[in-house]
Amino acid sequence: MALKEELNYIGQKIINNRKILANSVTDLQKNLFDSSQNNLNRYQDTENNRASHLIELLGKSLIDKQQISNEIVDWAKTEASYLVNTISLTKAVRSLAFYRTVIWNVFT
């Protein structure tokens, strides 16, 4: 299988499983964020939707980087505005590792 076909396969698998992956990410985030600061339980649907959107963008980026680049820039601007008012940068960066963990689990 050629590299482009493999990346397409991986991207599609990530996109197709984005809701399950997003649930896993938010479950892991519950341990990182205390409820008094982020109130993750109260905003579970919002957090799942945010995680699902990022996972979808990651999957799409494997399929066609050129087409998705503007959408990723828009996502980054929106997330930056949201995060500045919600959680510390340290916690935001630490939570990124959860995405790698849950996406890797799809392939193992």
DAZIVEN-V854456 format. One record per backbone hydrogen bond with DSSP energy under -0.5 kcal/mol. NH is the residue of the N-H (numbers start at 0). CO is the residue of the C=O. Records with the same first field share a line. If there is no record, write none. Layout:
# DAZIVEN-V854456
NH->CO ; CO
This chain:
# DAZIVEN-V854456
5->1
6->2
7->3
8->4
9->5
10->6
11->7
12->8
13->9
14->10
15->11
16->12
17->14
20->16
21->17
22->18
23->19
24->20
25->21
26->22
27->23
28->24
29->25
30->26 ; 27
31->27 ; 28
32->28
33->31
36->33
37->33
38->33
41->38
42->38
43->40
46->42
47->43
48->44
49->45
50->46
51->47
52->48
53->49
54->50
55->51
56->52
57->53
58->54
59->55
60->56
61->57 ; 58
62->58 ; 59
63->59
67->63
68->64
71->67
72->68
73->69
74->70
75->71
76->72
77->73
78->74
79->75
80->76
81->77
82->78
83->79
84->80 ; 81
85->82
86->82
91->87
92->88
93->89
94->90
95->91 ; 92
96->92 ; 93
97->94
98->94 ; 95
99->95
100->96
101->97
102->98
103->99
104->100
105->101 ; 102
106->102 ; 103
107->104
